Amino acid sequence: MRTFLLGGPGANPQVTDALRKETVAFRSPRGVALAQRLLIEAMPKKPVASILTGLDTEGAVALAAREVHPGAAVRWFGLDAYVARKVQSVFDMNAAEGAPALLAEAREDLPEGPFDLILLPFPSSGESDLMWDVLESAHDALAPGGRLVASTNGDGRALRKAIEHVFGKVTPWTPTDRGAVAYGVRTKKGSARSPRAHVVDAAVPFAGADGDAAAPIALSIETRPGTFCHGSLDKGTRALLQWWKPEGEKTLLDLGAGCGWIGIFAAKADPSLRVTMVESNARAVGCALRNVERNGLAEPGRVTTLLRADLEGIPVPAGGFDAVLTNPPYFSDFRIARSFCSQARHVLRPGGRFAMVVRNGAVADAHTEVMSEVFGSGRSWLCGAYVVLAAVR
Ligand SMILES: C[S@@+](CC[C@H](N)C(=O)[O-])C[C@H]1O[C@@H](n2cnc3c(N)ncnc32)[C@H](O)[C@@H]1O
């Protein structure tokens, strides 16, 4: 039985999962997640030449696919560059001598294919629109007769309905414990994809450079399933934009830029500003790149959009950025917000301004603490249900 290590370097693997009648095992800190375990158990044995998997955070399914189908080309993809980097470290840790390396790729969309087998998990906490979008793309990425195996840790009703709609037929497989698995086979030649992007047009109030309210700024922003606040402008982001008053900054960094609301607003508010937008979600970066053009900011050097999991190696203006703006994610115990604050401080020039928007209440209290730890002190402005926290390096 081949045993793989999950969790990346430094993880403490305390749990062993022996799967597929004890032919493949995983040692990991908390055990293989249910949806991934189900995929590994349900993976067909019939030989195939090419397999696509991904959208998980562990890499276990790809490692199992390589073990069950040693002759197949196995590809892993995800939307997020941070997750892809983590999965790549798992692949590297488990690399077998003589076997081709497994690569973890962050991409806006599934690779085109054709693939003989696609194995994808859909956690019950996931976005329904994203599930439909991925299932339609998976259909198109399969070779004729190719098979999709999809799993969930939920009851599987929504997943089965979507597969039936996209593939014309669904074959459910009932696992012995919780969760659900369903198979679809590509029988139709034509594409199953439907347009799922939205373009949001908004006129966002602008405080103006001198604090006298200026004309609202018109933004036209494409979002796609799987990007933050798909189909609308987040209320927290709107609060930050309404608060922002340029103070003669020449350079600005939008950290965790999503589809580009903040960076594009700041660039439109001040025609002499050069903006860098950094984002880890490849799909959001795709939208942001198109949004820069859509909003008339394509002139070289005006707005730079980068797909990154951190700020290492990004072009920093001599002396540092004049300002960093962010609407940080809250998950992982505010670990990302903490990292955003310290990375921002690192790339700001002395005297440069940092501002982040967070929900009022306990979330704001936790972020105020984080910001004070990093910057020493700061100020806050209540904007409805949100708070803008600002500090100077
Ligand atoms: C709350 S959303 C804000 C998005 C956008 N600024 C807006 O206001 O609509 C936070 C963004 O940070 C991104 N993100 C999370 N971790 C990141 C990281 N390590 N590096 C860069 N971006 C990250 C997420 O993908 C998400 O798009």
The ligand as an SDF file (V2000), in Angstrom:
LIG
                    3D

 27 29  0  0  0  0  0  0  0  0999 V2000
  -13.1150   40.5140    0.5980 C   0  0  0  0  0  0  0  0  0  0  0  0
  -12.4640   40.1620   -0.9730 S   0  0  0  0  0  0  0  0  0  0  0  0
  -12.3040   41.7850   -1.6780 C   0  0  0  0  0  0  0  0  0  0  0  0
  -12.1990   41.7990   -3.1650 C   0  0  0  0  0  0  0  0  0  0  0  0
  -12.1880   43.1970   -3.8170 C   0  0  0  0  0  0  0  0  0  0  0  0
  -11.1230   44.0130   -3.2810 N   0  0  0  0  0  0  0  0  0  0  0  0
  -13.5090   43.8700   -3.6100 C   0  0  0  0  0  0  0  0  0  0  0  0
  -13.5480   44.7500   -2.7780 O   0  0  0  0  0  0  0  0  0  0  0  0
  -14.4790   43.5060   -4.2790 O   0  0  0  0  0  0  0  0  0  0  0  0
  -10.7970   39.6980   -0.6090 C   0  0  0  0  0  0  0  0  0  0  0  0
   -9.9970   39.2540   -1.8010 C   0  0  0  0  0  0  0  0  0  0  0  0
   -8.6980   38.8600   -1.3500 O   0  0  0  0  0  0  0  0  0  0  0  0
   -8.2710   37.7890   -2.1350 C   0  0  0  0  0  0  0  0  0  0  0  0
   -7.1780   37.0730   -1.4410 N   0  0  0  0  0  0  0  0  0  0  0  0
   -7.2660   36.1520   -0.4430 C   0  0  0  0  0  0  0  0  0  0  0  0
   -6.0390   35.7360   -0.0800 N   0  0  0  0  0  0  0  0  0  0  0  0
   -5.1540   36.4120   -0.8480 C   0  0  0  0  0  0  0  0  0  0  0  0
   -3.7500   36.4060   -0.9440 C   0  0  0  0  0  0  0  0  0  0  0  0
   -3.0030   35.6340   -0.1660 N   0  0  0  0  0  0  0  0  0  0  0  0
   -3.1550   37.2350   -1.8370 N   0  0  0  0  0  0  0  0  0  0  0  0
   -3.9120   38.0260   -2.6430 C   0  0  0  0  0  0  0  0  0  0  0  0
   -5.2720   38.0640   -2.5970 N   0  0  0  0  0  0  0  0  0  0  0  0
   -5.8770   37.2640   -1.7140 C   0  0  0  0  0  0  0  0  0  0  0  0
   -9.5180   36.9550   -2.3290 C   0  0  0  0  0  0  0  0  0  0  0  0
   -9.4290   36.0910   -3.4420 O   0  0  0  0  0  0  0  0  0  0  0  0
  -10.5710   38.0510   -2.5250 C   0  0  0  0  0  0  0  0  0  0  0  0
  -10.7470   38.3680   -3.8840 O   0  0  0  0  0  0  0  0  0  0  0  0
  1  2  1  0
  2  3  1  0
  2 10  1  0
  3  4  1  0
  4  5  1  0
  5  6  1  0
  5  7  1  0
  7  8  2  0
  7  9  1  0
 10 11  1  0
 11 12  1  0
 11 26  1  0
 12 13  1  0
 13 14  1  0
 13 24  1  0
 14 15  1  0
 14 23  1  0
 15 16  2  0
 16 17  1  0
 17 18  1  0
 17 23  2  0
 18 19  1  0
 18 20  2  0
 20 21  1  0
 21 22  2  0
 22 23  1  0
 24 25  1  0
 24 26  1  0
 26 27  1  0
M  CHG  2   2   1   9  -1
M  END
$$$$
